[in-house]
């Protein structure tokens, strides 16, 4: 395809994404100032239609992109740009005061994706079983209560209260024992080790046994993957506005509500770079009216946007890439300062 036809296709897709209106040769000449004749534009549009890149709209004589046209546009024509400084600053500020508990962080990320794009934002949690235990911290709060903080290399995965009469020194000794035995192990190995100790007959006292029970129960719960979705009410009117029937639109949300199926599908698409699935390229038939823009952020975690096929791909690329790389960076930083802050807050220091 020569450069002029590429320009015609790009202009048609850009116009349709922006306005939702079919594009005529007259629109291309009058609104975009293409310096060729009307006959040349019509011939180029006929060529693009024969190649399956555009098609006649039902409601007018204009043309609209096909899925193949969107794919060519995304692969070859879309103009990618960095997120503007204002949006970058808003994202940085949103994360600045975010206490780095993983699930809270992922929920915030899904909200950011949805809020900045106007589409549905999603974040599939990492495979925590593949991460290593960094530390278990015990903080004596008062005579009876102890704060327990469990931290993986990605950050805090749980903090909760247990009752124990043990002194701070005894708790520190227990923490030293557990960390010496379990630090650096994968969390699935830690879970199995905790199960063995919790169900065994050992020398350890009830507090230590309770610590193992807590660790086992916490990891069994936290190692279940979670799909955080925000902006569902952004997506519904957009799908209906594209002519999708309500029952078909609701099937999209039914799929999103099936966390197991959605998680497996999204993980299968994971890539370190931004990736786009358009319409029927999605294996899940419920997503054929939609496009996915997504990327992996480490440990098999995936985030991205779900919108109609008539999506602003340039904007979606920029938002997904910036937030995905930001999250990846956050999860690879040291979380010791966050642990210290959390324990100080809890103990009132």
N, C-alpha and C positions, 0 to 999 in steps of 0.2 A: 504494500500500500504506500502510495507516495505521500509526501508531506502535506499537500493540500487536502487530500482526503482525510488524513489524520486530524488536521485542524478542523475540518467540517464535523467529524465525529466528536472530537473533544468539545466543540462548541455546542453541539446538540445535547451531549450528556450534561455538561455544565449548566446549560439553560434549563433542562428538564429537572435536574436535582434542585436547582434554585427555585423554580416557579411551579413545577408540577404540570406545566402546560406543554402540549405537543408543539413541535418546532416545524415551521414551514420554511421554504427557501426564502420567502419574503422577509421573515423574521431574521434569518441569518444575514441577509444583505442590509436591512435597515437598522437593526439593533446592534450588529457586531461589525459592520463596515468591512466585510470581506471584499477584497478588491478584485473580484472576478464577476463575470456576467451571471445573470439569473439562470441562463441555460446551463452553464457549467456547474453551478450549485445543484441544479436538479439532476444532472447526470451523475454527479458525485453521490448524491443521496440515493439515486437508483442503484449505483454500485454497492453502497453500504447495505442497502436493503437486500440485494441479491446475495451478499455475503453473510446475511443473517445477523448483522450488527445493529440494525434499526428496523422498526416495523411501523405500519400504519396504525395510528390511534383509532379506536372505535368511534370516538366522538367528534373527530375533525379530520381535515385533510393533512394535518401535520404528522410528523414522525416522532417516535419515542424509542429509547434504547431497549434492546433485548438484553437478556442475561449475558449473552455472548458479547454484546456491545459494552456492558458494564465491565466484563472481565478484561477485555482489550484495554478499556480505559484505565482500570486499576493497574494492570501490568505495564502499560506503556505510556499513558498520557497524563495521569493525575499529577498535579503539581503539589509536591510535599513541601511543607515548611515547618519550621520550629514553632512551638506554641508561643504566643506573644508573652511579653514580660509580665503583663498584668495577671494573666492566667497562671504563669509559672509561680509568681509570688503568692497567689491565692492557694495553690497546692502546697507550697513550702510552709505557709502559715498554718494550713489545716493540719499538717503533720507535726508542726513544731511542739505543740503542747499535748500531743497524743501519747499517752502512756503506752508503752510498747507491750501490751498483752496481745497475743497474736490475733485472737478472734475479734477483739475490739478494733485492732488495726485493719483487719480485712474488711470488716463492716464499714469502717470509715472510707476505705479505698473504693468499695462498691458505690457508696454514696457520692464520692467525688466524681467517679466516672459518669454516673447518671446525671448529676447536677450540671457538670460542665458540657455534656454532649447533648442533652435533651433526649437521649435514648435510654434503654435499660442497661445498667452496668452490672457486671457480675464478677465475683472473685471466687475461684475454687481454692480451698485451703491446701497447703502443701501436704505431702505425705510425711507427716511428723514421725512416723516410725523409721524413716530413713535418716532422721537427724539425731544428733548426739546429745546426751544429757550434759549440761554444763554445771549445774549445781542445785542443791536442795538447801534452803535456808530456813532456820527456825529462829523466831524472834519472840521472846517472852514479853507479853503485853501487860499482864497483871498476875495475880496469884494463881488463877486457874486457866487463863487463855493464852494460846500460843498461835502466832501467825506462821503458816507454812507457805513458802514460795518455791515453786518448781520451775526451773528454767532450762530450756533447751538452747542449742546454739543459735536458734532464731529469735529467742527472747522468752519472756514469761508466758508459760502456758496455763498456769493456775496459781491462784493464791487463795487460801481459805483458812478457817479457824479450826483448831482442835482444843480440847480441854486436856490439861496436864498439870500435875503439881510439881513437875521437875524444875530445878533451878536453871537459870541461864547457862551456868557452867555445864550442867548435865546435858542440856539440849545441844550445846555446842559440841560436846563429845559425840552425841548421836549423829549430828550433822557431819562431823569429821569422818565417822565410821561409814556412813552411807555414801558420802562423796568419794571417799577413798576406794570404796568397793565398786561404785556405779558410774562415776564421772567418766565421760568419753565413750560410754557404751551407747549403741543405738537404743532408741526409746522402746522398740519392741522387745529388745533383750532385757532392758530395765523392767518392763512390765512382767516378763516371765520370771525374772529373779525376784521381784517383789511378791509375786504370787507364791513362789516356793517358800519364801520366808513367812508370809502372812498365814499360810496353811500348815506350816511346820511346827515342830515342838523344839524350840531353841532356848538358849539361856537368857535371851533378851526380855526386858520387862514389858509391861502392857503398853507403855508409851511408844516404845520402839516398834512393837507389833502393830499398834495403831498407825504408826507412820508408814509401815509397809502396806497395810490395808488401804490407807488413803492414797498412797502412790499407785497401787494396783488399780483402784477404782477410777482414779483421775485419768490414768493413761488409757484404760479401756474406753473411757468416754471421749477423751481428747484425740485418740488415734482414729476415730471415725471421721471421715472427711466431711466437710461442710461446704455448701454452695451458698454464698451470700449474694442476693439479688436485690437491687434497688432500682427505682425508676419504672416500675411496671406501669404506673399510670401515665408515664411519658409515652410508652410504646403503644398502648391500646388505641388511643385516638389516631396515631400515625398509621397504624395498620388499617383501621376502619376508613381513614381518609384515602387510602390507596385502593379502596373498593373491596377489601376483604370482608367476607361475611363474619358476623359476630361469633358464630359457633367455630369457625376456622381460627379466628383470632384467639379464642379461649383455649384451643388445643395447644397453642404455643405456650400458654401459661401453665397448662396441665403438665407439659413436658418439663418446664422449669421447676415445677413442684415435685417432680420425681427425681429426688437428689441423686439416687444411685445411678439411674440411667443417664441423667445429664452429666454427672461427674465423669463417668466412663467415656462419654462422647467427647466432652471438652478436653479431657486429658489426651485423647487420641489425636487431637489437633494441635497439641502444644508444640511451640517452636520458640527458640530464643529471640527470634525477630517477629515483627508484626506480620500476621497472616490474615487473609481475607477468604471467607467462604460466602459465595453469592447464591442465594435462592436454592435451586435444586442441586447445587453442589453439596449441600448439607445432606448427609445420609439420613438423618432424622426427617421424615416427611413432614412432620409438624412445622419444621423450620423452613420449608420451601418458600414461604412468603417473605422471608427475612434474610438479612446478611449478618454475618458474624465478623467482627474485627477483634482479634485476640492475640495474645503473646504469653509465653511462659515467663515466670519470674524466679524460677528456681525450685528445686525439690518437688518437681512435677506439679507445682501450683500454676494456675492459669487465670488470667484476668482479661476483660475485654468489654465490648459493647455489642448489644443486639438491637438491630433496628430494621426498618423496612429495606427492601432492595434499593429503593430510591433514597439512598443515604448519602450524606455529605462525607465522602470517603477521605478527602484530604483532612478535614477536621477530625474525623474519627481516628485516622492514623496518628495525628499529632498528639491527641489526648491519650490514646492507648499507649503509645511509645513513651511519652514523658512520665505518666503515672506508673507504668510498668517498670521503667528503669529506676524511678524514685523508690518504689517499694522494694525492688531488688537490692538497692543500696542500703536502705534502712535495715533490711533483714540480715545483711552481712556485717553490720556494725556491732561493736561491743555494746552489751546491754547492762553492764555493771552499774552505770550511773542510774539507770531506771530502777534497778533492784534496790539500790541504796535509797533512792527517793521514796519508793513504795514502802519499804520497811520503816523508814523514819516517819512517814505520814501515819502509818498504822500504830506506831508506838508513841505518837504524840511528841516526838523530839523536834 
